[in-house]
Amino acid sequence: MKPHFKIGTEVPESGIYWCTVCMTPDRFEKGRPFPDCRNLCGKCHWELVEKDQK
Ligand SMILES: [Zn+2]
């Protein structure tokens, strides 16, 4: 099972994440807080889909 991250916690790695509720993907930068889902799902978490290539 892949790790899930709460809204407001720090993004551990830059890459593509998706909302565990609506599955909408978005790209986040390392060190920023995870935002709320653009669809305002509420209790969603973010799941890492694809890390940036290094
Ligand atoms: Zn969502």
mmCIF file of the protein (N, C-alpha, C, O) and its ligand, coordinates in Angstrom:
data_MODEL
# 
_entry.id   MODEL 
# 
loop_
_entity.id 
_entity.type 
_entity.pdbx_number_of_molecules 
1 polymer     1 
2 non-polymer 1 
# 
_entity_poly.entity_id                      1 
_entity_poly.type                           'polypeptide(L)' 
_entity_poly.nstd_linkage                   no 
_entity_poly.nstd_monomer                   no 
_entity_poly.pdbx_seq_one_letter_code       MKPHFKIGTEVPESGIYWCTVCMTPDRFEKGRPFPDCRNLCGKCHWELVEKDQK 
_entity_poly.pdbx_seq_one_letter_code_can   MKPHFKIGTEVPESGIYWCTVCMTPDRFEKGRPFPDCRNLCGKCHWELVEKDQK 
_entity_poly.pdbx_strand_id                 A 
# 
loop_
_entity_poly_seq.entity_id 
_entity_poly_seq.num 
_entity_poly_seq.mon_id 
_entity_poly_seq.hetero 
1 1  MET n 
1 2  LYS n 
1 3  PRO n 
1 4  HIS n 
1 5  PHE n 
1 6  LYS n 
1 7  ILE n 
1 8  GLY n 
1 9  THR n 
1 10 GLU n 
1 11 VAL n 
1 12 PRO n 
1 13 GLU n 
1 14 SER n 
1 15 GLY n 
1 16 ILE n 
1 17 TYR n 
1 18 TRP n 
1 19 CYS n 
1 20 THR n 
1 21 VAL n 
1 22 CYS n 
1 23 MET n 
1 24 THR n 
1 25 PRO n 
1 26 ASP n 
1 27 ARG n 
1 28 PHE n 
1 29 GLU n 
1 30 LYS n 
1 31 GLY n 
1 32 ARG n 
1 33 PRO n 
1 34 PHE n 
1 35 PRO n 
1 36 ASP n 
1 37 CYS n 
1 38 ARG n 
1 39 ASN n 
1 40 LEU n 
1 41 CYS n 
1 42 GLY n 
1 43 LYS n 
1 44 CYS n 
1 45 HIS n 
1 46 TRP n 
1 47 GLU n 
1 48 LEU n 
1 49 VAL n 
1 50 GLU n 
1 51 LYS n 
1 52 ASP n 
1 53 GLN n 
1 54 LYS n 
# 
loop_
_struct_asym.id 
_struct_asym.entity_id 
A 1 
B 2 
# 
loop_
_chem_comp.id 
_chem_comp.type 
_chem_comp.mon_nstd_flag 
ARG 'L-peptide linking' y 
ASN 'L-peptide linking' y 
ASP 'L-peptide linking' y 
CYS 'L-peptide linking' y 
GLN 'L-peptide linking' y 
GLU 'L-peptide linking' y 
GLY 'peptide linking'   y 
HIS 'L-peptide linking' y 
ILE 'L-peptide linking' y 
LEU 'L-peptide linking' y 
LYS 'L-peptide linking' y 
MET 'L-peptide linking' y 
PHE 'L-peptide linking' y 
PRO 'L-peptide linking' y 
SER 'L-peptide linking' y 
THR 'L-peptide linking' y 
TRP 'L-peptide linking' y 
TYR 'L-peptide linking' y 
VAL 'L-peptide linking' y 
ZN  non-polymer         . 
# 
_pdbx_entity_nonpoly.entity_id   2 
_pdbx_entity_nonpoly.name        ? 
_pdbx_entity_nonpoly.comp_id     ZN 
# 
_pdbx_nonpoly_scheme.asym_id         B 
_pdbx_nonpoly_scheme.entity_id       2 
_pdbx_nonpoly_scheme.mon_id          ZN 
_pdbx_nonpoly_scheme.ndb_seq_num     1 
_pdbx_nonpoly_scheme.pdb_seq_num     101 
_pdbx_nonpoly_scheme.auth_seq_num    101 
_pdbx_nonpoly_scheme.pdb_mon_id      ZN 
_pdbx_nonpoly_scheme.auth_mon_id     ZN 
_pdbx_nonpoly_scheme.pdb_strand_id   A 
_pdbx_nonpoly_scheme.pdb_ins_code    . 
# 
loop_
_atom_site.group_PDB 
_atom_site.id 
_atom_site.type_symbol 
_atom_site.label_atom_id 
_atom_site.label_alt_id 
_atom_site.label_comp_id 
_atom_site.label_asym_id 
_atom_site.label_entity_id 
_atom_site.label_seq_id 
_atom_site.pdbx_PDB_ins_code 
_atom_site.Cartn_x 
_atom_site.Cartn_y 
_atom_site.Cartn_z 
_atom_site.occupancy 
_atom_site.B_iso_or_equiv 
_atom_site.pdbx_formal_charge 
_atom_site.auth_seq_id 
_atom_site.auth_comp_id 
_atom_site.auth_asym_id 
_atom_site.auth_atom_id 
_atom_site.pdbx_PDB_model_num 
ATOM   1   N  N  . MET A 1 1  ? 0.845   -1.202 0.000   1.00 0.00 ? 1   MET A N  1 
ATOM   2   C  CA . MET A 1 1  ? 0.000   0.000  0.000   1.00 0.00 ? 1   MET A CA 1 
ATOM   3   C  C  . MET A 1 1  ? 0.879   1.251  0.000   1.00 0.00 ? 1   MET A C  1 
ATOM   4   O  O  . MET A 1 1  ? 1.861   1.342  0.737   1.00 0.00 ? 1   MET A O  1 
ATOM   5   N  N  . LYS A 1 2  ? 0.507   2.195  -0.833  1.00 0.00 ? 2   LYS A N  1 
ATOM   6   C  CA . LYS A 1 2  ? 1.276   3.439  -0.919  1.00 0.00 ? 2   LYS A CA 1 
ATOM   7   C  C  . LYS A 1 2  ? 0.952   4.353  0.255   1.00 0.00 ? 2   LYS A C  1 
ATOM   8   O  O  . LYS A 1 2  ? -0.152  4.312  0.797   1.00 0.00 ? 2   LYS A O  1 
ATOM   9   N  N  . PRO A 1 3  ? 1.932   5.188  0.650   1.00 0.00 ? 3   PRO A N  1 
ATOM   10  C  CA . PRO A 1 3  ? 1.667   6.119  1.739   1.00 0.00 ? 3   PRO A CA 1 
ATOM   11  C  C  . PRO A 1 3  ? 0.698   7.223  1.319   1.00 0.00 ? 3   PRO A C  1 
ATOM   12  O  O  . PRO A 1 3  ? 0.694   7.679  0.175   1.00 0.00 ? 3   PRO A O  1 
ATOM   13  N  N  . HIS A 1 4  ? -0.112  7.629  2.276   1.00 0.00 ? 4   HIS A N  1 
ATOM   14  C  CA . HIS A 1 4  ? -1.039  8.744  2.064   1.00 0.00 ? 4   HIS A CA 1 
ATOM   15  C  C  . HIS A 1 4  ? -0.611  9.912  2.933   1.00 0.00 ? 4   HIS A C  1 
ATOM   16  O  O  . HIS A 1 4  ? -0.085  9.720  4.030   1.00 0.00 ? 4   HIS A O  1 
ATOM   17  N  N  . PHE A 1 5  ? -0.834  11.110 2.447   1.00 0.00 ? 5   PHE A N  1 
ATOM   18  C  CA . PHE A 1 5  ? -0.419  12.315 3.167   1.00 0.00 ? 5   PHE A CA 1 
ATOM   19  C  C  . PHE A 1 5  ? -1.615  13.215 3.428   1.00 0.00 ? 5   PHE A C  1 
ATOM   20  O  O  . PHE A 1 5  ? -2.473  13.416 2.569   1.00 0.00 ? 5   PHE A O  1 
ATOM   21  N  N  . LYS A 1 6  ? -1.642  13.749 4.645   1.00 0.00 ? 6   LYS A N  1 
ATOM   22  C  CA . LYS A 1 6  ? -2.750  14.637 5.020   1.00 0.00 ? 6   LYS A CA 1 
ATOM   23  C  C  . LYS A 1 6  ? -2.562  16.031 4.463   1.00 0.00 ? 6   LYS A C  1 
ATOM   24  O  O  . LYS A 1 6  ? -1.438  16.486 4.250   1.00 0.00 ? 6   LYS A O  1 
ATOM   25  N  N  . ILE A 1 7  ? -3.667  16.695 4.233   1.00 0.00 ? 7   ILE A N  1 
ATOM   26  C  CA . ILE A 1 7  ? -3.650  18.115 3.869   1.00 0.00 ? 7   ILE A CA 1 
ATOM   27  C  C  . ILE A 1 7  ? -2.964  18.896 4.986   1.00 0.00 ? 7   ILE A C  1 
ATOM   28  O  O  . ILE A 1 7  ? -3.250  18.693 6.166   1.00 0.00 ? 7   ILE A O  1 
ATOM   29  N  N  . GLY A 1 8  ? -2.062  19.785 4.604   1.00 0.00 ? 8   GLY A N  1 
ATOM   30  C  CA . GLY A 1 8  ? -1.372  20.626 5.586   1.00 0.00 ? 8   GLY A CA 1 
ATOM   31  C  C  . GLY A 1 8  ? -0.014  20.085 6.001   1.00 0.00 ? 8   GLY A C  1 
ATOM   32  O  O  . GLY A 1 8  ? 0.790   20.809 6.587   1.00 0.00 ? 8   GLY A O  1 
ATOM   33  N  N  . THR A 1 9  ? 0.246   18.819 5.703   1.00 0.00 ? 9   THR A N  1 
ATOM   34  C  CA . THR A 1 9  ? 1.566   18.287 6.016   1.00 0.00 ? 9   THR A CA 1 
ATOM   35  C  C  . THR A 1 9  ? 2.526   18.616 4.866   1.00 0.00 ? 9   THR A C  1 
ATOM   36  O  O  . THR A 1 9  ? 2.100   18.955 3.762   1.00 0.00 ? 9   THR A O  1 
ATOM   37  N  N  . GLU A 1 10 ? 3.801   18.511 5.141   1.00 0.00 ? 10  GLU A N  1 
ATOM   38  C  CA . GLU A 1 10 ? 4.799   18.913 4.162   1.00 0.00 ? 10  GLU A CA 1 
ATOM   39  C  C  . GLU A 1 10 ? 4.950   17.868 3.058   1.00 0.00 ? 10  GLU A C  1 
ATOM   40  O  O  . GLU A 1 10 ? 4.969   16.665 3.319   1.00 0.00 ? 10  GLU A O  1 
ATOM   41  N  N  . VAL A 1 11 ? 5.057   18.349 1.826   1.00 0.00 ? 11  VAL A N  1 
ATOM   42  C  CA . VAL A 1 11 ? 5.270   17.453 0.683   1.00 0.00 ? 11  VAL A CA 1 
ATOM   43  C  C  . VAL A 1 11 ? 6.677   16.874 0.780   1.00 0.00 ? 11  VAL A C  1 
ATOM   44  O  O  . VAL A 1 11 ? 7.647   17.632 0.762   1.00 0.00 ? 11  VAL A O  1 
ATOM   45  N  N  . PRO A 1 12 ? 6.818   15.542 0.884   1.00 0.00 ? 12  PRO A N  1 
ATOM   46  C  CA . PRO A 1 12 ? 8.139   14.945 1.082   1.00 0.00 ? 12  PRO A CA 1 
ATOM   47  C  C  . PRO A 1 12 ? 8.981   14.869 -0.193  1.00 0.00 ? 12  PRO A C  1 
ATOM   48  O  O  . PRO A 1 12 ? 10.210  14.904 -0.131  1.00 0.00 ? 12  PRO A O  1 
ATOM   49  N  N  . GLU A 1 13 ? 8.325   14.765 -1.338  1.00 0.00 ? 13  GLU A N  1 
ATOM   50  C  CA . GLU A 1 13 ? 9.049   14.664 -2.604  1.00 0.00 ? 13  GLU A CA 1 
ATOM   51  C  C  . GLU A 1 13 ? 8.246   15.352 -3.694  1.00 0.00 ? 13  GLU A C  1 
ATOM   52  O  O  . GLU A 1 13 ? 7.030   15.181 -3.778  1.00 0.00 ? 13  GLU A O  1 
ATOM   53  N  N  . SER A 1 14 ? 8.925   16.130 -4.526  1.00 0.00 ? 14  SER A N  1 
ATOM   54  C  CA . SER A 1 14 ? 8.238   16.765 -5.652  1.00 0.00 ? 14  SER A CA 1 
ATOM   55  C  C  . SER A 1 14 ? 7.743   15.694 -6.607  1.00 0.00 ? 14  SER A C  1 
ATOM   56  O  O  . SER A 1 14 ? 8.449   14.727 -6.889  1.00 0.00 ? 14  SER A O  1 
ATOM   57  N  N  . GLY A 1 15 ? 6.520   15.872 -7.105  1.00 0.00 ? 15  GLY A N  1 
ATOM   58  C  CA . GLY A 1 15 ? 5.979   14.904 -8.043  1.00 0.00 ? 15  GLY A CA 1 
ATOM   59  C  C  . GLY A 1 15 ? 4.473   15.027 -8.168  1.00 0.00 ? 15  GLY A C  1 
ATOM   60  O  O  . GLY A 1 15 ? 3.861   15.989 -7.703  1.00 0.00 ? 15  GLY A O  1 
ATOM   61  N  N  . ILE A 1 16 ? 3.894   14.017 -8.813  1.00 0.00 ? 16  ILE A N  1 
ATOM   62  C  CA . ILE A 1 16 ? 2.455   13.995 -9.041  1.00 0.00 ? 16  ILE A CA 1 
ATOM   63  C  C  . ILE A 1 16 ? 1.774   13.203 -7.926  1.00 0.00 ? 16  ILE A C  1 
ATOM   64  O  O  . ILE A 1 16 ? 2.186   12.092 -7.590  1.00 0.00 ? 16  ILE A O  1 
ATOM   65  N  N  . TYR A 1 17 ? 0.754   13.782 -7.378  1.00 0.00 ? 17  TYR A N  1 
ATOM   66  C  CA . TYR A 1 17 ? -0.054  13.132 -6.338  1.00 0.00 ? 17  TYR A CA 1 
ATOM   67  C  C  . TYR A 1 17 ? -1.499  13.179 -6.778  1.00 0.00 ? 17  TYR A C  1 
ATOM   68  O  O  . TYR A 1 17 ? -1.896  14.048 -7.554  1.00 0.00 ? 17  TYR A O  1 
ATOM   69  N  N  . TRP A 1 18 ? -2.288  12.235 -6.277  1.00 0.00 ? 18  TRP A N  1 
ATOM   70  C  CA . TRP A 1 18 ? -3.718  12.393 -6.528  1.00 0.00 ? 18  TRP A CA 1 
ATOM   71  C  C  . TRP A 1 18 ? -4.506  12.277 -5.246  1.00 0.00 ? 18  TRP A C  1 
ATOM   72  O  O  . TRP A 1 18 ? -4.078  11.675 -4.261  1.00 0.00 ? 18  TRP A O  1 
ATOM   73  N  N  . CYS A 1 19 ? -5.697  12.890 -5.304  1.00 0.00 ? 19  CYS A N  1 
ATOM   74  C  CA . CYS A 1 19 ? -6.626  12.867 -4.180  1.00 0.00 ? 19  CYS A CA 1 
ATOM   75  C  C  . CYS A 1 19 ? -7.196  11.459 -4.052  1.00 0.00 ? 19  CYS A C  1 
ATOM   76  O  O  . CYS A 1 19 ? -7.602  10.857 -5.046  1.00 0.00 ? 19  CYS A O  1 
ATOM   77  N  N  . THR A 1 20 ? -7.227  10.939 -2.837  1.00 0.00 ? 20  THR A N  1 
ATOM   78  C  CA . THR A 1 20 ? -7.706  9.563  -2.649  1.00 0.00 ? 20  THR A CA 1 
ATOM   79  C  C  . THR A 1 20 ? -9.220  9.459  -2.777  1.00 0.00 ? 20  THR A C  1 
ATOM   80  O  O  . THR A 1 20 ? -9.755  8.353  -2.854  1.00 0.00 ? 20  THR A O  1 
ATOM   81  N  N  . VAL A 1 21 ? -9.925  10.596 -2.803  1.00 0.00 ? 21  VAL A N  1 
ATOM   82  C  CA . VAL A 1 21 ? -11.382 10.571 -2.918  1.00 0.00 ? 21  VAL A CA 1 
ATOM   83  C  C  . VAL A 1 21 ? -11.816 10.704 -4.381  1.00 0.00 ? 21  VAL A C  1 
ATOM   84  O  O  . VAL A 1 21 ? -12.539 9.850  -4.894  1.00 0.00 ? 21  VAL A O  1 
ATOM   85  N  N  . CYS A 1 22 ? -11.373 11.776 -5.053  1.00 0.00 ? 22  CYS A N  1 
ATOM   86  C  CA . CYS A 1 22 ? -11.829 12.021 -6.431  1.00 0.00 ? 22  CYS A CA 1 
ATOM   87  C  C  . CYS A 1 22 ? -10.784 11.636 -7.477  1.00 0.00 ? 22  CYS A C  1 
ATOM   88  O  O  . CYS A 1 22 ? -11.054 11.692 -8.676  1.00 0.00 ? 22  CYS A O  1 
ATOM   89  N  N  . MET A 1 23 ? -9.592  11.245 -7.024  1.00 0.00 ? 23  MET A N  1 
ATOM   90  C  CA . MET A 1 23 ? -8.521  10.783 -7.900  1.00 0.00 ? 23  MET A CA 1 
ATOM   91  C  C  . MET A 1 23 ? -8.017  11.862 -8.867  1.00 0.00 ? 23  MET A C  1 
ATOM   92  O  O  . MET A 1 23 ? -7.435  11.540 -9.903  1.00 0.00 ? 23  MET A O  1 
ATOM   93  N  N  . THR A 1 24 ? -8.236  13.125 -8.537  1.00 0.00 ? 24  THR A N  1 
ATOM   94  C  CA . THR A 1 24 ? -7.726  14.208 -9.374  1.00 0.00 ? 24  THR A CA 1 
ATOM   95  C  C  . THR A 1 24 ? -6.227  14.373 -9.126  1.00 0.00 ? 24  THR A C  1 
ATOM   96  O  O  . THR A 1 24 ? -5.817  14.621 -7.992  1.00 0.00 ? 24  THR A O  1 
ATOM   97  N  N  . PRO A 1 25 ? -5.404  14.238 -10.165 1.00 0.00 ? 25  PRO A N  1 
ATOM   98  C  CA . PRO A 1 25 ? -3.966  14.386 -9.967  1.00 0.00 ? 25  PRO A CA 1 
ATOM   99  C  C  . PRO A 1 25 ? -3.527  15.846 -9.966  1.00 0.00 ? 25  PRO A C  1 
ATOM   100 O  O  . PRO A 1 25 ? -4.147  16.690 -10.613 1.00 0.00 ? 25  PRO A O  1 
ATOM   101 N  N  . ASP A 1 26 ? -2.461  16.134 -9.241  1.00 0.00 ? 26  ASP A N  1 
ATOM   102 C  CA . ASP A 1 26 ? -1.884  17.473 -9.233  1.00 0.00 ? 26  ASP A CA 1 
ATOM   103 C  C  . ASP A 1 26 ? -0.400  17.339 -8.898  1.00 0.00 ? 26  ASP A C  1 
ATOM   104 O  O  . ASP A 1 26 ? 0.028   16.342 -8.316  1.00 0.00 ? 26  ASP A O  1 
ATOM   105 N  N  . ARG A 1 27 ? 0.369   18.344 -9.269  1.00 0.00 ? 27  ARG A N  1 
ATOM   106 C  CA . ARG A 1 27 ? 1.808   18.284 -9.027  1.00 0.00 ? 27  ARG A CA 1 
ATOM   107 C  C  . ARG A 1 27 ? 2.174   19.221 -7.888  1.00 0.00 ? 27  ARG A C  1 
ATOM   108 O  O  . ARG A 1 27 ? 1.758   20.379 -7.865  1.00 0.00 ? 27  ARG A O  1 
ATOM   109 N  N  . PHE A 1 28 ? 2.961   18.709 -6.939  1.00 0.00 ? 28  PHE A N  1 
ATOM   110 C  CA . PHE A 1 28 ? 3.355   19.514 -5.796  1.00 0.00 ? 28  PHE A CA 1 
ATOM   111 C  C  . PHE A 1 28 ? 4.862   19.530 -5.643  1.00 0.00 ? 28  PHE A C  1 
ATOM   112 O  O  . PHE A 1 28 ? 5.564   18.592 -6.019  1.00 0.00 ? 28  PHE A O  1 
ATOM   113 N  N  . GLU A 1 29 ? 5.338   20.644 -5.069  1.00 0.00 ? 29  GLU A N  1 
ATOM   114 C  CA . GLU A 1 29 ? 6.770   20.828 -4.836  1.00 0.00 ? 29  GLU A CA 1 
ATOM   115 C  C  . GLU A 1 29 ? 7.139   20.410 -3.420  1.00 0.00 ? 29  GLU A C  1 
ATOM   116 O  O  . GLU A 1 29 ? 6.402   20.666 -2.468  1.00 0.00 ? 29  GLU A O  1 
ATOM   117 N  N  . LYS A 1 30 ? 8.283   19.769 -3.302  1.00 0.00 ? 30  LYS A N  1 
ATOM   118 C  CA . LYS A 1 30 ? 8.815   19.379 -2.004  1.00 0.00 ? 30  LYS A CA 1 
ATOM   119 C  C  . LYS A 1 30 ? 8.917   20.583 -1.068  1.00 0.00 ? 30  LYS A C  1 
ATOM   120 O  O  . LYS A 1 30 ? 9.339   21.663 -1.481  1.00 0.00 ? 30  LYS A O  1 
ATOM   121 N  N  . GLY A 1 31 ? 8.531   20.394 0.183   1.00 0.00 ? 31  GLY A N  1 
ATOM   122 C  CA . GLY A 1 31 ? 8.674   21.438 1.200   1.00 0.00 ? 31  GLY A CA 1 
ATOM   123 C  C  . GLY A 1 31 ? 7.450   22.309 1.385   1.00 0.00 ? 31  GLY A C  1 
ATOM   124 O  O  . GLY A 1 31 ? 7.341   23.026 2.380   1.00 0.00 ? 31  GLY A O  1 
ATOM   125 N  N  . ARG A 1 32 ? 6.515   22.256 0.425   1.00 0.00 ? 32  ARG A N  1 
ATOM   126 C  CA . ARG A 1 32 ? 5.274   23.027 0.556   1.00 0.00 ? 32  ARG A CA 1 
ATOM   127 C  C  . ARG A 1 32 ? 4.248   22.174 1.297   1.00 0.00 ? 32  ARG A C  1 
ATOM   128 O  O  . ARG A 1 32 ? 4.353   20.948 1.311   1.00 0.00 ? 32  ARG A O  1 
ATOM   129 N  N  . PRO A 1 33 ? 3.263   22.816 1.909   1.00 0.00 ? 33  PRO A N  1 
ATOM   130 C  CA . PRO A 1 33 ? 2.199   22.022 2.525   1.00 0.00 ? 33  PRO A CA 1 
ATOM   131 C  C  . PRO A 1 33 ? 1.235   21.479 1.470   1.00 0.00 ? 33  PRO A C  1 
ATOM   132 O  O  . PRO A 1 33 ? 0.977   22.142 0.465   1.00 0.00 ? 33  PRO A O  1 
ATOM   133 N  N  . PHE A 1 34 ? 0.707   20.288 1.694   1.00 0.00 ? 34  PHE A N  1 
ATOM   134 C  CA . PHE A 1 34 ? -0.319  19.769 0.789   1.00 0.00 ? 34  PHE A CA 1 
ATOM   135 C  C  . PHE A 1 34 ? -1.559  20.645 0.890   1.00 0.00 ? 34  PHE A C  1 
ATOM   136 O  O  . PHE A 1 34 ? -2.041  20.897 1.994   1.00 0.00 ? 34  PHE A O  1 
ATOM   137 N  N  . PRO A 1 35 ? -2.087  21.115 -0.240  1.00 0.00 ? 35  PRO A N  1 
ATOM   138 C  CA . PRO A 1 35 ? -3.295  21.946 -0.208  1.00 0.00 ? 35  PRO A CA 1 
ATOM   139 C  C  . PRO A 1 35 ? -4.550  21.080 -0.139  1.00 0.00 ? 35  PRO A C  1 
ATOM   140 O  O  . PRO A 1 35 ? -4.490  19.856 -0.255  1.00 0.00 ? 35  PRO A O  1 
ATOM   141 N  N  . ASP A 1 36 ? -5.668  21.736 0.049   1.00 0.00 ? 36  ASP A N  1 
ATOM   142 C  CA . ASP A 1 36 ? -6.941  21.026 -0.066  1.00 0.00 ? 36  ASP A CA 1 
ATOM   143 C  C  . ASP A 1 36 ? -7.113  20.643 -1.533  1.00 0.00 ? 36  ASP A C  1 
ATOM   144 O  O  . ASP A 1 36 ? -6.578  21.300 -2.425  1.00 0.00 ? 36  ASP A O  1 
ATOM   145 N  N  . CYS A 1 37 ? -7.850  19.596 -1.764  1.00 0.00 ? 37  CYS A N  1 
ATOM   146 C  CA . CYS A 1 37 ? -8.163  19.176 -3.133  1.00 0.00 ? 37  CYS A CA 1 
ATOM   147 C  C  . CYS A 1 37 ? -8.968  20.273 -3.830  1.00 0.00 ? 37  CYS A C  1 
ATOM   148 O  O  . CYS A 1 37 ? -9.790  20.945 -3.207  1.00 0.00 ? 37  CYS A O  1 
ATOM   149 N  N  . ARG A 1 38 ? -8.722  20.443 -5.128  1.00 0.00 ? 38  ARG A N  1 
ATOM   150 C  CA . ARG A 1 38 ? -9.428  21.515 -5.857  1.00 0.00 ? 38  ARG A CA 1 
ATOM   151 C  C  . ARG A 1 38 ? -10.938 21.251 -5.911  1.00 0.00 ? 38  ARG A C  1 
ATOM   152 O  O  . ARG A 1 38 ? -11.716 22.178 -6.137  1.00 0.00 ? 38  ARG A O  1 
ATOM   153 N  N  . ASN A 1 39 ? -11.347 20.027 -5.710  1.00 0.00 ? 39  ASN A N  1 
ATOM   154 C  CA . ASN A 1 39 ? -12.787 19.707 -5.678  1.00 0.00 ? 39  ASN A CA 1 
ATOM   155 C  C  . ASN A 1 39 ? -13.351 19.771 -4.261  1.00 0.00 ? 39  ASN A C  1 
ATOM   156 O  O  . ASN A 1 39 ? -14.514 19.447 -4.024  1.00 0.00 ? 39  ASN A O  1 
ATOM   157 N  N  . LEU A 1 40 ? -12.499 20.196 -3.322  1.00 0.00 ? 40  LEU A N  1 
ATOM   158 C  CA . LEU A 1 40 ? -12.920 20.369 -1.929  1.00 0.00 ? 40  LEU A CA 1 
ATOM   159 C  C  . LEU A 1 40 ? -13.577 19.119 -1.361  1.00 0.00 ? 40  LEU A C  1 
ATOM   160 O  O  . LEU A 1 40 ? -14.655 19.171 -0.768  1.00 0.00 ? 40  LEU A O  1 
ATOM   161 N  N  . CYS A 1 41 ? -12.905 18.012 -1.557  1.00 0.00 ? 41  CYS A N  1 
ATOM   162 C  CA . CYS A 1 41 ? -13.433 16.736 -1.074  1.00 0.00 ? 41  CYS A CA 1 
ATOM   163 C  C  . CYS A 1 41 ? -13.520 16.697 0.452   1.00 0.00 ? 41  CYS A C  1 
ATOM   164 O  O  . CYS A 1 41 ? -14.344 15.974 1.012   1.00 0.00 ? 41  CYS A O  1 
ATOM   165 N  N  . GLY A 1 42 ? -12.677 17.469 1.117   1.00 0.00 ? 42  GLY A N  1 
ATOM   166 C  CA . GLY A 1 42 ? -12.765 17.520 2.576   1.00 0.00 ? 42  GLY A CA 1 
ATOM   167 C  C  . GLY A 1 42 ? -11.818 16.560 3.246   1.00 0.00 ? 42  GLY A C  1 
ATOM   168 O  O  . GLY A 1 42 ? -10.720 16.952 3.639   1.00 0.00 ? 42  GLY A O  1 
ATOM   169 N  N  . LYS A 1 43 ? -12.214 15.312 3.386   1.00 0.00 ? 43  LYS A N  1 
ATOM   170 C  CA . LYS A 1 43 ? -11.405 14.358 4.145   1.00 0.00 ? 43  LYS A CA 1 
ATOM   171 C  C  . LYS A 1 43 ? -10.419 13.594 3.279   1.00 0.00 ? 43  LYS A C  1 
ATOM   172 O  O  . LYS A 1 43 ? -9.989  12.497 3.634   1.00 0.00 ? 43  LYS A O  1 
ATOM   173 N  N  . CYS A 1 44 ? -10.067 14.173 2.149   1.00 0.00 ? 44  CYS A N  1 
ATOM   174 C  CA . CYS A 1 44 ? -9.169  13.443 1.255   1.00 0.00 ? 44  CYS A CA 1 
ATOM   175 C  C  . CYS A 1 44 ? -7.743  13.453 1.778   1.00 0.00 ? 44  CYS A C  1 
ATOM   176 O  O  . CYS A 1 44 ? -7.363  14.285 2.602   1.00 0.00 ? 44  CYS A O  1 
ATOM   177 N  N  . HIS A 1 45 ? -6.982  12.524 1.283   1.00 0.00 ? 45  HIS A N  1 
ATOM   178 C  CA . HIS A 1 45 ? -5.544  12.481 1.475   1.00 0.00 ? 45  HIS A CA 1 
ATOM   179 C  C  . HIS A 1 45 ? -4.918  12.521 0.088   1.00 0.00 ? 45  HIS A C  1 
ATOM   180 O  O  . HIS A 1 45 ? -5.600  12.359 -0.924  1.00 0.00 ? 45  HIS A O  1 
ATOM   181 N  N  . TRP A 1 46 ? -3.611  12.739 0.063   1.00 0.00 ? 46  TRP A N  1 
ATOM   182 C  CA . TRP A 1 46 ? -2.872  12.728 -1.207  1.00 0.00 ? 46  TRP A CA 1 
ATOM   183 C  C  . TRP A 1 46 ? -1.994  11.490 -1.270  1.00 0.00 ? 46  TRP A C  1 
ATOM   184 O  O  . TRP A 1 46 ? -1.301  11.151 -0.310  1.00 0.00 ? 46  TRP A O  1 
ATOM   185 N  N  . GLU A 1 47 ? -2.035  10.829 -2.402  1.00 0.00 ? 47  GLU A N  1 
ATOM   186 C  CA . GLU A 1 47 ? -1.219  9.638  -2.613  1.00 0.00 ? 47  GLU A CA 1 
ATOM   187 C  C  . GLU A 1 47 ? -0.197  9.926  -3.706  1.00 0.00 ? 47  GLU A C  1 
ATOM   188 O  O  . GLU A 1 47 ? -0.534  10.470 -4.758  1.00 0.00 ? 47  GLU A O  1 
ATOM   189 N  N  . LEU A 1 48 ? 1.058   9.555  -3.447  1.00 0.00 ? 48  LEU A N  1 
ATOM   190 C  CA . LEU A 1 48 ? 2.099   9.771  -4.459  1.00 0.00 ? 48  LEU A CA 1 
ATOM   191 C  C  . LEU A 1 48 ? 1.874   8.836  -5.636  1.00 0.00 ? 48  LEU A C  1 
ATOM   192 O  O  . LEU A 1 48 ? 1.768   7.621  -5.473  1.00 0.00 ? 48  LEU A O  1 
ATOM   193 N  N  . VAL A 1 49 ? 1.803   9.427  -6.831  1.00 0.00 ? 49  VAL A N  1 
ATOM   194 C  CA . VAL A 1 49 ? 1.624   8.647  -8.049  1.00 0.00 ? 49  VAL A CA 1 
ATOM   195 C  C  . VAL A 1 49 ? 2.953   8.484  -8.776  1.00 0.00 ? 49  VAL A C  1 
ATOM   196 O  O  . VAL A 1 49 ? 3.328   7.379  -9.168  1.00 0.00 ? 49  VAL A O  1 
ATOM   197 N  N  . GLU A 1 50 ? 3.656   9.590  -8.949  1.00 0.00 ? 50  GLU A N  1 
ATOM   198 C  CA . GLU A 1 50 ? 4.915   9.547  -9.689  1.00 0.00 ? 50  GLU A CA 1 
ATOM   199 C  C  . GLU A 1 50 ? 5.862   10.639 -9.203  1.00 0.00 ? 50  GLU A C  1 
ATOM   200 O  O  . GLU A 1 50 ? 5.541   11.827 -9.248  1.00 0.00 ? 50  GLU A O  1 
ATOM   201 N  N  . LYS A 1 51 ? 7.023   10.218 -8.742  1.00 0.00 ? 51  LYS A N  1 
ATOM   202 C  CA . LYS A 1 51 ? 8.049   11.181 -8.332  1.00 0.00 ? 51  LYS A CA 1 
ATOM   203 C  C  . LYS A 1 51 ? 8.663   11.827 -9.553  1.00 0.00 ? 51  LYS A C  1 
ATOM   204 O  O  . LYS A 1 51 ? 8.680   11.247 -10.639 1.00 0.00 ? 51  LYS A O  1 
ATOM   205 N  N  . ASP A 1 52 ? 9.174   13.053 -9.361  1.00 0.00 ? 52  ASP A N  1 
ATOM   206 C  CA . ASP A 1 52 ? 9.938   13.695 -10.420 1.00 0.00 ? 52  ASP A CA 1 
ATOM   207 C  C  . ASP A 1 52 ? 11.198  12.884 -10.675 1.00 0.00 ? 52  ASP A C  1 
ATOM   208 O  O  . ASP A 1 52 ? 11.764  12.285 -9.761  1.00 0.00 ? 52  ASP A O  1 
ATOM   209 N  N  . GLN A 1 53 ? 11.624  12.876 -11.921 1.00 0.00 ? 53  GLN A N  1 
ATOM   210 C  CA . GLN A 1 53 ? 12.902  12.236 -12.252 1.00 0.00 ? 53  GLN A CA 1 
ATOM   211 C  C  . GLN A 1 53 ? 14.025  13.095 -11.714 1.00 0.00 ? 53  GLN A C  1 
ATOM   212 O  O  . GLN A 1 53 ? 13.971  14.324 -11.770 1.00 0.00 ? 53  GLN A O  1 
ATOM   213 N  N  . LYS A 1 54 ? 15.048  12.429 -11.191 1.00 0.00 ? 54  LYS A N  1 
ATOM   214 C  CA . LYS A 1 54 ? 16.159  13.209 -10.649 1.00 0.00 ? 54  LYS A CA 1 
ATOM   215 C  C  . LYS A 1 54 ? 17.347  13.175 -11.600 1.00 0.00 ? 54  LYS A C  1 
ATOM   216 O  O  . LYS A 1 54 ? 18.382  13.777 -11.316 1.00 0.00 ? 54  LYS A O  1 
HETATM 217 ZN ZN . ZN  B 2 .  ? -10.556 15.307 -4.186  1.00 0.00 2 101 ZN  A ZN 1 
# 
